[in-house]
Amino acid sequence: MSYITEALAVIFSSSGVIGAVIAALMRRAMKNAAEDAERRRREYVEEQLSRFELDHAANELLIALARYARKLCTEAELEIAEANYTAAVNKADMTLKKNYVSHKK
């Protein structure tokens, strides 16, 4: 019985099976970490883009409102700017909900 135990110990230590198993586990962990980092990077970029689009739409709405107050544009142009702003708010809201709700599952 001790011969079998010694033989197994020699086989495992000399052939590096334990090292190979540890390397496989580490490779798997690193792959998962890389995928998670890439997913988080994509979500961050998507959120930033959504925020920039929202800021742009808000600025366009303010400009249209100022122009409308000075009678430099029509009410239709103001309504278009308002619709664009509303669409940007909805898109930003959906982006944030998608990214944060997906983490809780």
C-alpha angles and dihedrals in degrees: 000000000000088000090059092047092049091046092052091048091051093046094049096044099040098045095044095235092146090049090050091050091049090047091051091050091048091048090053092048092048092049091052091047092050092049091048092049091050091049091050091048091052091048091049092050091046091051093047092049090049091051092049091050089050092050090049092050091048091051092048090050092051091049091048090048092051091047091048091050089054090045092243094127138031128255089250091061090050091051091051090052090048091050091049090051092049090050091050091050091051092047093049091047092050092047092053093045092049094050097044099039091050090059093056095057 
